[in-house]
């Protein structure tokens, strides 16, 4: 088991999440809805529940549906500036989503400012 520390690491949690979401629902730019694939809201919610359950089993650490939804939200958020600990969550989720084909170049902002304190 991977445990809490490695749950959302790049190779395991995030890459698996975005590979599965892309395979099941297609790339985000084809959804025609900001928060879930158009016409597939119930299926999408069930996907999040099932993924949380799978992560709980694989890691031996409880994973909430909210935690899965939060990872996806980081990939889909429109940020012009970002600071502090949120910077890595934003970048890593977008990188995994892009690698899986969930996000494409046009999904990214033209510029993002980050400040390290």
C-alpha positions as CSV (number, residue, x, y, z in Angstrom):
1,X,0.0,0.0,0.0
2,X,1.1,3.5,-0.8
3,X,-0.3,5.4,2.2
4,X,-1.2,9.0,2.6
5,X,2.1,10.6,1.8
6,X,2.2,9.2,-1.7
7,X,-1.6,9.2,-2.5
8,X,-1.6,12.2,-4.9
9,X,1.9,11.8,-6.2
10,X,2.4,12.6,-9.9
11,X,2.8,9.0,-11.2
12,X,0.2,7.3,-9.1
13,X,-2.8,9.3,-8.0
14,X,-3.0,12.2,-10.5
15,X,-1.9,10.3,-13.6
16,X,-4.3,7.5,-12.8
17,X,-7.2,10.0,-12.2
18,X,-6.7,11.9,-15.4
19,X,-6.1,8.8,-17.5
20,X,-9.3,7.3,-16.3
21,X,-11.4,10.4,-16.5
22,X,-10.2,11.1,-20.1
23,X,-10.9,7.5,-21.1
24,X,-14.4,7.5,-19.7
25,X,-15.5,11.1,-20.5
26,X,-13.1,12.4,-23.2
27,X,-11.1,15.6,-23.1
28,X,-12.4,18.5,-21.1
29,X,-12.7,20.8,-24.2
30,X,-15.4,18.4,-25.5
31,X,-17.6,18.5,-22.3
32,X,-19.8,21.5,-23.2
33,X,-20.2,22.1,-19.5
34,X,-17.8,23.6,-17.0
35,X,-18.3,21.1,-14.1
36,X,-19.1,17.8,-15.7
37,X,-19.6,16.2,-19.1
38,X,-22.8,17.5,-20.6
39,X,-25.6,15.0,-20.1
40,X,-23.5,12.7,-17.9
41,X,-23.7,14.4,-14.5
42,X,-24.9,11.3,-12.6
43,X,-22.2,9.1,-14.3
44,X,-19.5,11.6,-13.5
45,X,-20.5,11.8,-9.8
46,X,-20.5,8.0,-9.7
47,X,-17.0,8.0,-11.3
48,X,-15.7,10.3,-8.5
49,X,-17.2,8.0,-5.8
50,X,-15.7,4.9,-7.4
51,X,-12.3,6.6,-7.8
52,X,-12.3,7.6,-4.2
53,X,-13.1,4.1,-3.1
54,X,-10.4,2.7,-5.4
55,X,-7.8,5.1,-4.0
56,X,-8.8,4.2,-0.4
57,X,-8.3,0.5,-1.2
58,X,-5.0,1.1,-3.1
59,X,-3.4,3.4,-0.5
60,X,-4.9,2.0,2.7
61,X,-5.8,5.5,3.6
62,X,-9.4,6.9,3.3
63,X,-10.0,9.1,0.3
64,X,-13.1,11.2,0.2
65,X,-15.1,12.1,-2.9
66,X,-14.3,15.7,-2.0
67,X,-10.6,15.0,-2.3
68,X,-11.0,13.6,-5.8
69,X,-13.2,16.4,-6.9
70,X,-10.7,18.9,-5.5
71,X,-7.9,17.4,-7.6
72,X,-10.1,17.8,-10.7
73,X,-11.0,21.3,-9.7
74,X,-7.3,22.3,-9.6
75,X,-6.9,21.2,-13.2
76,X,-10.0,23.1,-14.3
77,X,-9.6,26.3,-12.3
78,X,-8.8,29.6,-14.2
79,X,-6.0,31.2,-12.3
80,X,-4.1,34.4,-13.2
81,X,-2.2,34.4,-9.9
82,X,-1.4,31.7,-7.4
83,X,0.6,31.7,-4.2
84,X,1.9,29.5,-1.5
85,X,1.1,25.8,-1.1
86,X,-1.6,25.9,-3.7
87,X,1.0,26.4,-6.5
88,X,2.1,22.8,-6.5
89,X,-1.4,21.4,-6.5
90,X,-2.3,23.6,-9.4
91,X,0.8,22.8,-11.5
92,X,0.8,19.1,-10.8
93,X,-2.8,18.6,-11.6
94,X,-2.6,20.5,-14.8
95,X,0.5,18.6,-15.8
96,X,-1.1,15.2,-15.2
97,X,-4.3,16.3,-17.0
98,X,-2.3,17.5,-20.0
99,X,-0.2,14.3,-20.1
100,X,-3.5,12.3,-20.2
101,X,-5.0,14.4,-22.9
102,X,-7.7,15.7,-20.6
103,X,-6.4,19.2,-21.1
104,X,-5.1,20.7,-24.3
105,X,-3.0,23.8,-25.0
106,X,-6.1,26.0,-25.3
107,X,-7.2,25.1,-21.8
108,X,-4.2,26.9,-20.3
109,X,-4.1,30.6,-19.5
110,X,-1.7,32.7,-21.5
111,X,0.2,33.7,-18.3
112,X,0.1,32.7,-14.7
113,X,2.0,34.6,-12.0
114,X,3.3,32.7,-8.9
115,X,4.8,34.2,-5.8
116,X,7.0,32.3,-3.4
117,X,7.2,33.7,0.1
